Amino acid sequence: MTDLIEKPEKPLDDDCCGGGSCCPCVWDHFYEQMSIYRKQQREIAAQAEANNSDPNN
């Protein structure tokens, strides 16, 4: 697994211009980071579950 990231902070209301022409938009970056964060959290949970069900623990 790659380095763990902290949960991304939602952009502030004035961080986005609302014009739709920025590429990438601050929201694009936020959603990308949230996707990575959620995937890591699922992997951590699955690993913890596997460790809890391991009879050798």
Buried (B, 14 or more C-beta within 10 A) or exposed (E): EEEEEEEBEEEEEEEBEEEEEEEEBBEEEBEEBBEBBEEBEEEEEEEEEEEEEEEEE
